[in-house]
């Protein structure tokens, strides 16, 4: 990966969607094992620098995760299901 860890990139992406992962897990809105699976998916991604580049190019907030993200479906579901967290 580039300069950041996959965990940090996942948290940045989620935050830009209005989903602070640590808070969502702490509130019981996302099971810890699901958050861990998301982190594992990200760690095993074949193109993590693509996410870094995407995050650098985007403004503070985004409406949807990039379609190439390995966690796109779950992040989309969470962003539509949970009230804006940020």
C-alpha positions as CSV (number, residue, x, y, z in Angstrom):
1,X,0.0,0.0,0.0
2,X,1.0,3.6,-0.3
3,X,1.7,5.8,2.7
4,X,-1.4,4.9,4.8
5,X,-2.6,1.7,6.4
6,X,-5.7,0.0,5.0
7,X,-7.4,0.5,8.4
8,X,-6.8,4.3,8.2
9,X,-8.0,4.4,4.6
10,X,-11.2,2.5,5.5
11,X,-11.9,4.9,8.4
12,X,-11.3,8.0,6.2
13,X,-13.6,6.6,3.5
14,X,-16.3,5.8,6.0
15,X,-15.9,9.2,7.7
16,X,-16.4,11.0,4.4
17,X,-19.6,9.1,4.1
18,X,-20.7,10.4,7.5
19,X,-20.0,7.0,9.1
20,X,-17.5,7.2,11.9
21,X,-16.9,3.4,12.3
22,X,-15.6,3.4,15.9
23,X,-18.7,5.3,17.0
24,X,-21.1,3.1,15.0
25,X,-19.6,0.0,16.5
26,X,-19.6,1.5,20.1
27,X,-23.3,2.4,19.7
28,X,-24.1,-1.2,18.5
29,X,-25.2,0.0,15.1
30,X,-22.6,-2.2,13.4
31,X,-21.4,-5.5,15.0
32,X,-17.7,-5.6,15.8
33,X,-17.2,-8.7,13.7
34,X,-18.7,-7.0,10.7
35,X,-16.3,-4.0,11.2
36,X,-13.4,-6.5,11.5
37,X,-14.5,-8.2,8.3
38,X,-14.6,-4.8,6.5
39,X,-11.0,-4.1,7.7
40,X,-9.9,-7.6,6.5
41,X,-11.6,-7.0,3.1
42,X,-9.7,-3.7,2.8
43,X,-6.4,-5.3,3.9
44,X,-6.8,-8.0,1.2
45,X,-7.8,-5.5,-1.6
46,X,-5.7,-5.9,-4.7
47,X,-5.6,-2.1,-5.4
48,X,-5.5,-0.2,-2.1
49,X,-3.7,2.8,-3.6
50,X,-6.7,3.4,-5.8
51,X,-8.7,4.3,-2.6
52,X,-5.9,6.6,-1.4
53,X,-6.0,8.4,-4.7
54,X,-9.8,8.6,-4.6
55,X,-9.8,10.1,-1.1
56,X,-7.2,12.7,-2.0
57,X,-9.2,13.8,-5.0
58,X,-12.5,14.1,-3.1
59,X,-13.9,17.0,-1.0
60,X,-14.6,16.5,2.7
61,X,-17.8,14.6,2.2
62,X,-18.9,12.0,-0.4
63,X,-22.4,10.7,-1.2
64,X,-21.4,7.1,-2.1
65,X,-18.3,5.0,-1.8
66,X,-16.3,4.3,-5.0
67,X,-17.7,1.4,-6.9
68,X,-14.3,-0.3,-7.0
69,X,-14.2,-0.5,-3.1
70,X,-14.3,-4.0,-1.7
71,X,-16.7,-2.7,1.0
72,X,-18.8,-0.7,-1.4
73,X,-22.1,-2.6,-0.8
74,X,-21.9,-2.5,2.9
75,X,-20.8,1.1,3.1
76,X,-23.6,2.0,0.8
77,X,-26.1,0.1,2.9
78,X,-24.8,1.8,6.1
79,X,-24.8,5.3,4.6
80,X,-28.5,4.8,3.5
81,X,-29.6,3.0,6.7
82,X,-28.1,5.0,9.5
83,X,-28.9,8.6,10.2
84,X,-26.0,10.9,9.3
85,X,-23.5,10.4,12.1
86,X,-21.2,13.3,11.6
